[in-house]
């Protein structure tokens, strides 16, 4: 299992156990994951976004991932967000073309 898959599992588990979430669904359309959240009554959008960020931070801890999250819409009682965990975009091997950003010229960490 990859770090990306582990991060998603941990994120989903965190969100499903949250006190302010009544219903939590992840759906994928055209390869992009969308999160549908129905919060309990009197929960603001700011509280939902804070919870999403805390869940993502917990899921990404110790991994080289970053969060890309954007609000899409409110559909009836559900908030819809596009949530993605992005892997680093860095060359991982030398192609032999003497590139300026060659992996041979950088520190490993």
C-alpha positions as CSV (number, residue, x, y, z in Angstrom):
1,X,0.0,0.0,0.0
2,X,1.4,3.4,-1.0
3,X,1.7,6.5,1.3
4,X,-1.1,8.1,-0.9
5,X,-3.5,5.2,-0.2
6,X,-2.6,5.1,3.5
7,X,-3.3,8.9,3.7
8,X,-6.7,8.5,2.1
9,X,-7.6,5.7,4.5
10,X,-6.5,7.7,7.5
11,X,-8.3,10.8,6.2
12,X,-11.6,8.9,5.7
13,X,-11.4,7.2,9.1
14,X,-10.8,10.6,10.8
15,X,-13.7,12.3,9.1
16,X,-16.1,9.4,9.7
17,X,-15.4,9.6,13.5
18,X,-15.7,13.4,13.8
19,X,-18.5,14.6,16.1
20,X,-19.7,17.4,13.8
21,X,-20.2,15.2,10.8
22,X,-23.5,13.4,10.3
23,X,-22.7,12.0,6.8
24,X,-19.4,11.7,4.9
25,X,-19.1,10.3,1.4
26,X,-16.2,10.2,-1.1
27,X,-17.0,10.0,-4.8
28,X,-14.7,10.1,-7.8
29,X,-15.7,11.8,-11.0
30,X,-13.3,11.9,-14.0
31,X,-10.5,10.7,-11.7
32,X,-10.9,13.5,-9.2
33,X,-12.1,12.8,-5.6
34,X,-15.0,14.8,-4.3
35,X,-16.0,14.8,-0.6
36,X,-19.7,15.2,0.3
37,X,-20.2,16.3,3.9
38,X,-23.4,16.7,5.9
39,X,-22.6,18.4,9.2
40,X,-24.8,18.3,12.2
41,X,-27.2,21.3,12.7
42,X,-25.7,24.7,13.4
43,X,-22.2,23.8,12.1
44,X,-20.6,26.5,10.0
45,X,-18.7,26.0,6.8
46,X,-15.5,27.4,8.5
47,X,-15.8,24.6,11.2
48,X,-16.1,22.0,8.4
49,X,-13.1,23.4,6.6
50,X,-11.0,23.4,9.8
51,X,-12.0,19.8,10.4
52,X,-11.0,18.9,6.8
53,X,-7.6,20.6,7.2
54,X,-7.0,18.8,10.6
55,X,-7.9,15.4,9.1
56,X,-5.6,16.0,6.1
57,X,-2.7,17.1,8.3
58,X,-3.2,14.0,10.5
59,X,-3.3,11.8,7.4
60,X,-0.2,13.4,5.8
61,X,2.0,13.4,8.9
62,X,5.3,11.7,8.2
63,X,4.6,11.5,4.4
64,X,5.8,13.7,1.6
65,X,2.3,14.7,0.5
66,X,0.6,18.1,0.1
67,X,-3.1,19.0,0.3
68,X,-5.1,20.5,-2.5
69,X,-8.6,21.3,-1.3
70,X,-11.2,23.6,-2.8
71,X,-14.8,24.3,-2.0
72,X,-17.1,23.4,-4.9
73,X,-20.7,24.1,-3.7
74,X,-23.4,23.5,-1.2
75,X,-25.9,21.0,-2.5
76,X,-29.0,21.0,-0.3
77,X,-27.6,20.1,3.2
78,X,-24.3,18.8,1.8
79,X,-21.0,20.7,1.4
80,X,-19.0,19.5,-1.6
81,X,-15.2,19.8,-1.7
82,X,-12.5,18.6,-4.1
83,X,-9.8,17.1,-1.9
84,X,-6.5,15.8,-3.3
85,X,-3.3,14.6,-1.8
86,X,-0.5,15.5,-4.2
87,X,2.8,13.7,-4.4
88,X,6.1,15.6,-4.9
89,X,6.9,16.5,-8.5
90,X,10.6,16.0,-8.5
91,X,12.9,14.0,-10.7
92,X,13.7,10.7,-9.1
93,X,16.4,9.4,-11.5
94,X,19.1,10.6,-13.8
95,X,18.1,10.5,-17.5
96,X,21.7,11.1,-18.7
97,X,20.9,14.4,-20.5
98,X,22.9,16.6,-18.0
99,X,19.9,18.5,-16.9
100,X,20.3,21.5,-14.6
101,X,17.9,19.9,-12.0
102,X,19.5,16.5,-12.2
103,X,19.0,14.3,-9.1
104,X,22.8,13.8,-9.0
105,X,23.3,17.5,-8.2
106,X,20.9,17.7,-5.2
107,X,21.1,16.6,-1.6
108,X,19.0,13.5,-1.0
109,X,17.2,15.2,1.9
